[in-house]
Amino acid sequence: MSALDPKRWDALWARLLPAGDASAAFRQLETLYSQPVRRYHNAAHIAACLGELDSPLVTPADIDALEFAIWFHDAIYDPKSGDNEEQSAALARESIAGAGGSPALAAQVGALVLATKTHDPNCVPDARWMIDIDLSILGKSEAEFDAYEAAIRAEYSWVDEALFGQRRAAILELFLSRAQIYTTSPFTSKYEAAARANLRRSITGLQSRAS
């Protein structure tokens, strides 16, 4: 059974879009997020991000546009591709345009999806919320974080162990090297310390595997 909530999707569609087939769009997303390659970037990840969005401490300027971007931000996912975010953003924009949504909404949602690639919190309004929500997994419990790392490894099962360890450690080090991983107060307070501890622990393990 999918972790995606069709009633929540229908309500969001009704608030944002004047036309189109919400059910067909939902089925498309459900199919995409159910692809076998997805061990982490799947429906459960989207549901977890929506759960973070539901916190009363999350106060974006446009919560509906942000939610729409969350639904679409990993819609296209191929571990061997370098343009997943661009394709996901394009799908979101096409869905909005096809349902009579405004160009401003399409642009905003597309930019928020792309923010999950650039990790630039200032690239567009509400990008900092989008990025912090997407990265919330870094600050979860050790068990949840370790399951996440195992799922990412499974998505890249075709990569040699030593090479994966080297490249994954480099990616995690980029997050650890930031002055702050999270740029909103609620996420900083809740996840920053745990994220840094998780990252340090994972990097040490990855480096030992890569040597």
BATI-565693 format. One record per residue (C-alpha): residue number from 1; x, y, z. Coordinates in Angstrom, 3 decimals. Layout:
BEGIN
{tipa:NUM, X:X, Y:Y, Z:Z}
...
# end
This chain:
BEGIN
{tipa:1, X:0.000, Y:0.000, Z:0.000}
{tipa:2, X:1.316, Y:3.446, Z:-0.936}
{tipa:3, X:2.320, Y:5.901, Z:1.772}
{tipa:4, X:0.803, Y:8.693, Z:-0.291}
{tipa:5, X:-2.541, Y:10.127, Z:0.822}
{tipa:6, X:-4.971, Y:10.654, Z:-2.099}
{tipa:7, X:-7.340, Y:12.770, Z:-0.015}
{tipa:8, X:-4.548, Y:15.147, Z:0.938}
{tipa:9, X:-3.502, Y:15.357, Z:-2.710}
{tipa:10, X:-7.055, Y:16.040, Z:-3.886}
{tipa:11, X:-7.468, Y:18.822, Z:-1.321}
{tipa:12, X:-4.194, Y:20.460, Z:-2.371}
{tipa:13, X:-5.105, Y:20.214, Z:-6.062}
{tipa:14, X:-8.506, Y:21.792, Z:-5.388}
{tipa:15, X:-6.887, Y:24.711, Z:-3.547}
{tipa:16, X:-4.306, Y:25.410, Z:-6.250}
{tipa:17, X:-5.642, Y:24.324, Z:-9.624}
{tipa:18, X:-8.907, Y:25.168, Z:-11.372}
{tipa:19, X:-9.002, Y:22.202, Z:-13.758}
{tipa:20, X:-7.289, Y:18.950, Z:-14.662}
{tipa:21, X:-7.587, Y:15.432, Z:-13.323}
{tipa:22, X:-6.224, Y:15.244, Z:-9.788}
{tipa:23, X:-6.738, Y:11.483, Z:-9.618}
{tipa:24, X:-4.739, Y:10.853, Z:-12.794}
{tipa:25, X:-1.906, Y:13.041, Z:-11.511}
{tipa:26, X:-1.943, Y:11.197, Z:-8.198}
{tipa:27, X:-1.767, Y:7.813, Z:-9.931}
{tipa:28, X:1.180, Y:9.044, Z:-11.993}
{tipa:29, X:3.059, Y:10.112, Z:-8.871}
{tipa:30, X:2.147, Y:6.894, Z:-7.088}
{tipa:31, X:3.550, Y:4.876, Z:-9.995}
{tipa:32, X:6.729, Y:6.925, Z:-10.171}
{tipa:33, X:7.407, Y:6.712, Z:-6.442}
{tipa:34, X:6.831, Y:2.936, Z:-6.514}
{tipa:35, X:9.648, Y:2.182, Z:-8.961}
{tipa:36, X:11.827, Y:-0.721, Z:-7.715}
{tipa:37, X:15.050, Y:1.320, Z:-7.804}
{tipa:38, X:13.709, Y:3.607, Z:-5.108}
{tipa:39, X:14.852, Y:2.422, Z:-1.692}
{tipa:40, X:14.826, Y:5.896, Z:-0.122}
{tipa:41, X:13.476, Y:8.341, Z:-2.730}
{tipa:42, X:10.024, Y:6.812, Z:-2.586}
{tipa:43, X:6.519, Y:7.458, Z:-1.289}
{tipa:44, X:7.622, Y:7.026, Z:2.319}
{tipa:45, X:10.112, Y:9.873, Z:1.876}
{tipa:46, X:7.401, Y:12.142, Z:0.480}
{tipa:47, X:5.086, Y:11.239, Z:3.358}
{tipa:48, X:7.857, Y:11.989, Z:5.855}
{tipa:49, X:8.486, Y:15.388, Z:4.248}
{tipa:50, X:4.778, Y:16.208, Z:4.386}
{tipa:51, X:4.834, Y:15.259, Z:8.056}
{tipa:52, X:7.600, Y:17.793, Z:8.635}
{tipa:53, X:5.577, Y:20.401, Z:6.735}
{tipa:54, X:2.641, Y:19.849, Z:9.089}
{tipa:55, X:4.543, Y:21.172, Z:12.096}
{tipa:56, X:3.025, Y:24.452, Z:13.354}
{tipa:57, X:6.581, Y:25.778, Z:13.570}
{tipa:58, X:6.925, Y:25.616, Z:9.778}
{tipa:59, X:5.784, Y:29.020, Z:8.515}
{tipa:60, X:6.528, Y:29.489, Z:4.803}
{tipa:61, X:5.193, Y:32.387, Z:2.785}
{tipa:62, X:3.209, Y:30.043, Z:0.511}
{tipa:63, X:2.572, Y:26.717, Z:2.191}
{tipa:64, X:0.486, Y:25.318, Z:-0.673}
{tipa:65, X:3.185, Y:25.936, Z:-3.280}
{tipa:66, X:5.715, Y:24.406, Z:-0.903}
{tipa:67, X:3.538, Y:21.328, Z:-0.422}
{tipa:68, X:3.100, Y:20.918, Z:-4.170}
{tipa:69, X:6.872, Y:21.065, Z:-4.582}
{tipa:70, X:7.325, Y:18.410, Z:-1.894}
{tipa:71, X:5.004, Y:16.056, Z:-3.748}
{tipa:72, X:6.986, Y:16.487, Z:-6.974}
{tipa:73, X:10.576, Y:17.015, Z:-5.836}
{tipa:74, X:11.707, Y:13.407, Z:-6.422}
{tipa:75, X:9.075, Y:12.440, Z:-8.985}
{tipa:76, X:11.781, Y:11.617, Z:-11.513}
{tipa:77, X:14.607, Y:9.615, Z:-9.989}
{tipa:78, X:17.333, Y:7.622, Z:-11.708}
{tipa:79, X:20.522, Y:7.169, Z:-9.657}
{tipa:80, X:22.517, Y:7.120, Z:-12.896}
{tipa:81, X:21.141, Y:10.470, Z:-14.086}
{tipa:82, X:22.337, Y:13.955, Z:-13.243}
{tipa:83, X:19.167, Y:15.867, Z:-14.083}
{tipa:84, X:16.520, Y:14.283, Z:-11.860}
{tipa:85, X:15.603, Y:17.576, Z:-10.211}
{tipa:86, X:15.324, Y:19.364, Z:-13.541}
{tipa:87, X:13.016, Y:16.655, Z:-14.876}
{tipa:88, X:10.950, Y:16.650, Z:-11.673}
{tipa:89, X:10.623, Y:20.433, Z:-11.831}
{tipa:90, X:9.549, Y:20.221, Z:-15.471}
{tipa:91, X:6.897, Y:17.632, Z:-14.615}
{tipa:92, X:5.565, Y:19.845, Z:-11.830}
{tipa:93, X:5.392, Y:22.868, Z:-14.127}
{tipa:94, X:3.670, Y:20.835, Z:-16.841}
{tipa:95, X:1.123, Y:19.502, Z:-14.354}
{tipa:96, X:0.326, Y:22.996, Z:-13.114}
{tipa:97, X:0.067, Y:24.467, Z:-16.609}
{tipa:98, X:-2.072, Y:21.568, Z:-17.821}
{tipa:99, X:-4.525, Y:22.131, Z:-14.982}
{tipa:100, X:-4.859, Y:25.861, Z:-15.609}
{tipa:101, X:-2.518, Y:26.967, Z:-12.834}
{tipa:102, X:-0.827, Y:30.327, Z:-13.005}
{tipa:103, X:2.643, Y:30.793, Z:-14.522}
{tipa:104, X:3.734, Y:32.307, Z:-11.206}
{tipa:105, X:2.753, Y:29.151, Z:-9.329}
{tipa:106, X:4.478, Y:26.936, Z:-11.895}
{tipa:107, X:7.654, Y:28.995, Z:-11.632}
{tipa:108, X:7.614, Y:28.975, Z:-7.831}
{tipa:109, X:7.041, Y:25.238, Z:-7.545}
{tipa:110, X:9.660, Y:24.471, Z:-10.178}
{tipa:111, X:12.210, Y:26.648, Z:-8.413}
{tipa:112, X:11.508, Y:24.961, Z:-5.075}
{tipa:113, X:12.067, Y:21.540, Z:-6.627}
{tipa:114, X:15.365, Y:22.719, Z:-8.097}
{tipa:115, X:16.398, Y:24.049, Z:-4.681}
{tipa:116, X:16.758, Y:20.448, Z:-3.518}
{tipa:117, X:19.651, Y:20.147, Z:-5.980}
{tipa:118, X:21.423, Y:23.450, Z:-5.444}
{tipa:119, X:20.763, Y:23.567, Z:-1.666}
{tipa:120, X:20.774, Y:27.364, Z:-1.949}
{tipa:121, X:18.350, Y:28.597, Z:0.728}
{tipa:122, X:18.158, Y:32.042, Z:-0.864}
{tipa:123, X:17.434, Y:31.030, Z:-4.448}
{tipa:124, X:13.669, Y:31.545, Z:-4.141}
{tipa:125, X:11.183, Y:32.365, Z:-1.372}
{tipa:126, X:10.599, Y:29.358, Z:0.900}
{tipa:127, X:13.655, Y:27.501, Z:-0.447}
{tipa:128, X:15.063, Y:27.348, Z:3.078}
{tipa:129, X:11.970, Y:25.475, Z:4.236}
{tipa:130, X:12.097, Y:23.134, Z:1.250}
{tipa:131, X:15.743, Y:22.290, Z:1.821}
{tipa:132, X:15.446, Y:21.846, Z:5.580}
{tipa:133, X:12.448, Y:19.557, Z:5.164}
{tipa:134, X:14.246, Y:17.474, Z:2.550}
{tipa:135, X:17.349, Y:17.198, Z:4.758}
{tipa:136, X:15.492, Y:16.459, Z:7.980}
{tipa:137, X:16.530, Y:12.795, Z:7.706}
{tipa:138, X:20.104, Y:13.801, Z:8.531}
{tipa:139, X:19.054, Y:14.739, Z:12.046}
{tipa:140, X:16.840, Y:11.783, Z:12.872}
{tipa:141, X:17.745, Y:8.998, Z:15.325}
{tipa:142, X:20.824, Y:6.885, Z:14.649}
{tipa:143, X:18.608, Y:3.978, Z:13.605}
{tipa:144, X:16.619, Y:6.088, Z:11.135}
{tipa:145, X:19.737, Y:7.716, Z:9.742}
{tipa:146, X:21.498, Y:4.378, Z:9.341}
{tipa:147, X:18.461, Y:2.955, Z:7.527}
{tipa:148, X:18.571, Y:5.996, Z:5.235}
{tipa:149, X:22.254, Y:5.461, Z:4.479}
{tipa:150, X:21.636, Y:1.766, Z:3.796}
{tipa:151, X:18.802, Y:2.689, Z:1.421}
{tipa:152, X:21.016, Y:5.143, Z:-0.446}
{tipa:153, X:23.684, Y:2.464, Z:-0.766}
{tipa:154, X:21.057, Y:0.093, Z:-2.188}
{tipa:155, X:20.059, Y:2.707, Z:-4.771}
{tipa:156, X:23.692, Y:2.809, Z:-5.858}
{tipa:157, X:24.306, Y:-0.931, Z:-5.617}
{tipa:158, X:25.991, Y:-0.878, Z:-9.026}
{tipa:159, X:28.829, Y:1.332, Z:-7.719}
{tipa:160, X:31.996, Y:-0.315, Z:-6.401}
{tipa:161, X:32.165, Y:-0.334, Z:-2.593}
{tipa:162, X:35.382, Y:1.663, Z:-2.315}
{tipa:163, X:34.286, Y:4.229, Z:-4.883}
{tipa:164, X:30.881, Y:4.606, Z:-3.257}
{tipa:165, X:32.481, Y:5.130, Z:0.141}
{tipa:166, X:34.779, Y:7.805, Z:-1.245}
{tipa:167, X:32.081, Y:9.719, Z:-3.109}
{tipa:168, X:29.409, Y:9.411, Z:-0.435}
{tipa:169, X:31.819, Y:10.604, Z:2.241}
{tipa:170, X:32.667, Y:13.633, Z:0.095}
{tipa:171, X:28.966, Y:14.496, Z:-0.256}
{tipa:172, X:28.339, Y:14.208, Z:3.470}
{tipa:173, X:31.436, Y:16.264, Z:4.234}
{tipa:174, X:29.967, Y:19.120, Z:2.206}
{tipa:175, X:26.994, Y:19.243, Z:4.564}
{tipa:176, X:29.183, Y:18.906, Z:7.635}
{tipa:177, X:31.438, Y:21.759, Z:6.490}
{tipa:178, X:28.576, Y:24.257, Z:6.483}
{tipa:179, X:28.358, Y:26.786, Z:9.265}
{tipa:180, X:24.791, Y:25.524, Z:9.636}
{tipa:181, X:23.184, Y:22.521, Z:7.980}
{tipa:182, X:19.701, Y:23.917, Z:8.585}
{tipa:183, X:18.767, Y:27.532, Z:7.949}
{tipa:184, X:15.418, Y:27.787, Z:9.739}
{tipa:185, X:15.196, Y:28.077, Z:13.494}
{tipa:186, X:12.838, Y:25.117, Z:14.064}
{tipa:187, X:15.009, Y:22.690, Z:12.115}
{tipa:188, X:18.236, Y:24.029, Z:13.590}
{tipa:189, X:16.895, Y:23.534, Z:17.097}
{tipa:190, X:15.476, Y:20.098, Z:16.415}
{tipa:191, X:18.027, Y:18.487, Z:14.102}
{tipa:192, X:21.354, Y:20.350, Z:13.838}
{tipa:193, X:23.273, Y:18.626, Z:16.651}
{tipa:194, X:22.039, Y:15.152, Z:15.782}
{tipa:195, X:22.717, Y:15.699, Z:12.072}
{tipa:196, X:26.325, Y:16.631, Z:12.759}
{tipa:197, X:26.798, Y:13.580, Z:14.953}
{tipa:198, X:25.228, Y:11.303, Z:12.336}
{tipa:199, X:27.318, Y:12.769, Z:9.548}
{tipa:200, X:30.589, Y:12.440, Z:11.453}
{tipa:201, X:29.809, Y:8.836, Z:12.321}
{tipa:202, X:28.821, Y:7.960, Z:8.760}
{tipa:203, X:31.833, Y:9.664, Z:7.201}
{tipa:204, X:34.173, Y:7.709, Z:9.462}
{tipa:205, X:32.529, Y:4.452, Z:8.429}
{tipa:206, X:32.517, Y:5.345, Z:4.738}
{tipa:207, X:36.180, Y:6.338, Z:4.776}
{tipa:208, X:37.139, Y:3.048, Z:6.373}
{tipa:209, X:35.257, Y:1.188, Z:3.631}
{tipa:210, X:36.933, Y:3.284, Z:0.932}
{tipa:211, X:40.470, Y:2.639, Z:2.166}
# end
